[in-house]
């Protein structure tokens, strides 16, 4: 879900001189509460790091982050995109079935946002 702050961030990025940094970080966590439009943080953030890649093809933006050895562990159940290494604006929040990540495991997430008119 793109959260309220995320919608504000998208509008900001359309300015000639945006006031906010672009999205450049992904965070993972262990929270279980469903996404809500008013969310501003993950429920239980476990680790945050710079994106591995961010690309655009047409109306689709793809964000990728790979969490390696020592970068978060446990039953990962939520993720979000941010524009800062700490705090910052959160674009979205996604809650999903647990992905178990051991301390020495690598886990890669890909988030795709497609911008289109309602059908």
N, C-alpha and C positions, 0 to 999 in steps of 0.2 A: 504494500500500500504506500502510495506517495502521501506523506503526512502534510499537515498544514504548513509547517516551516519549510517543507520541501517545495510546496507550491509557491510560497513567497520567494524562495531561492531561485526557482525557474524564472519567475518574473524579473528578479534582479539581474539574472544573467543576460537578459535581452537588452539591457541598457548599453549605451555606447561605452560607458565606463562603470562596469559593475562594482558594487560596494562590497560584495562578498567574494571570497576565494572560490574557485571551482571545486567540484567534488574530486577528492583525491585519495580518500581513505575508506577502508571497509573495516567494520567491527563485527566480531562474533560474540555470542553470549549463550547463556543457558536459561533464559527466561521462557515462561510458558504461556503468559497472558496473551490473548489475541491482540493483534494490531488495532490501534485506534488513531483516528485523524489527529488528535491532540498530542500524540507521543512526541517527545523531544529527545529521548535517549533510549537505549536498549534497556530492558528490564534488569538484566544482570550481565553487564558487559564483561567479557572474559579476556579479549585481546583486540587491539586495533593496529592496523598497519597501512602503509601506503599501498595504493593499487599496483598490481603487476602490470596492468594495461587498461586503457580507456580508449575505445574507438567508436567512430560513427560511420554508419553506412545508411545513406538516405535518411529516413525518419527513425532509425533505431540506434540507440547508444548502448554499447556493451561494456560493462565493468567487470574486471577479473582480478581476483586476489588469491594468492596461494599462501596458506598458513603452514609453515614448516615445523621442523623439530624445535621444541621449546616455545612455540608461538600458540599458546592457548591449548587447553585440553579439557576432556570431559564430554558430556553429552551435549553437543552444540545444537541449539534449537532455534536460534534467532540470528539475524544479521541486519546490518544497516550500512548505508553510505553516508559519509560525513565530508565536510570541507576543511577539517582541521585534525591534527594529530591528537588533540585533546579538546573536549567540549565541541564547539563549532555547531553549524547547522546540519541537521539530519535530513536527508532527502526522503528516505523511505524506511520501512521496517517490515521484515518478512519473518514470520514464525513458521516452522516446519517440523516434521518428524525428526527425532533425534538422530544425529550423525555422531557416532562415538569416535572421538579423536584422542588417541594416546599421546603422551608427551613427545614421543619420537616420530609420530605419524605426520604425514603431509596431507592437507585437505584443501582442495581448490574450489572456489565458488565463482560462478558466473551469473551476473544479473543483467538482464536485457530490459531496457525501457523502449517501448515503441510508441511514438507520438502519432496519433491519428484521430480523425473525426469519429464520433460515435456512429455505429451502424444501426 
